Amino acid sequence: MRDDLLDPRAVLLHESAADRDAAIRRCGQALVEVGAVAPAYVTAMLERERTISTYVGEGVAIPHGTAGSKDDIARDAICVVRFPGGVDWDGERVTLCVGIAARNDGHVPLLAALAEILLDPDRARALREATEIHQVMKELTR
């Protein structure tokens, strides 16, 4: 994965959220805070979730906006937000959200790289259990 996609300031490892929507809002806010998206993108992330779940298994969700939200994206980026206490995600327990903002087809290589990591049980566990930003950076940019 390109290492310019993940700003260390968008790696939040000790968050909590009351529910799925609050978790998505926190991911979206992380992308807003690093200048990758406009605040309207957060609303699009919530809309996407109402259409189809972004839960991908193993305690991981990959929230992202709708196709119509591309104009709210300033640059391709991801955020990594860890919820150690877990968040109820439509009956599943999510502890790690990887938020994606990508214009055009920028999300395709991102999703492929994430899938590769998540299909490797050791790397997936390392991501889910990371307590330091450098651990996440290492896993996602190696």
Residue, then its C-alpha position, 0 to 999 in steps of 0.5 A: m500500500r502506498d505510504d502516502l495514503l496513511d497520515p500517522r495523525a489518522v491512526l487512532l488506537h484508543e477510541s470508543a463509540a456508542d454504536r456503529d454510526a458513532a464509529i463511522r463518524r469518528c473515522g470520517q472525522a479522522l479523514v477530515e482532520v488530515g485534510a483528505v475529505a470535506p465534512a460532507y463525506v462523513t454523511a456519505m459514509l453513513e449513507r453507504e453503511r445504510t445501503i450495504s454493510t462495510y463489515v468484512g469479518e474478523g472484527v474489521a469494517i471498512p467504512h467509505g463514502t458513496a459513489g456520489s461523494k467523490d467531489d468531497i474527497a481532496r485526496d486518496a487517504i485511509c484512516v485506522v481507528r481502533f475501538p478496543g472495547g468493540v462496537d456492535w456492527d449490526g450484530e457483529r463486534v468490530t474493533l478495527c475500522v479502516g476508513i477509505a476516501a478514494r476518488n475514481d478507482g483509487h479504492v481498488p488497490l487499497l481494498a486489495a492491499l487491505a484484503e491481503i493483510l486481513l487474509d493473513p491471520d498474523r498480520a490481521r491480528a497485529l493490526r487489530e491488537a496494535t497499541e502504537i501508531h508505528q505498528v500500524m504504519k509498519e503493517l500497512t506500508r510494508 
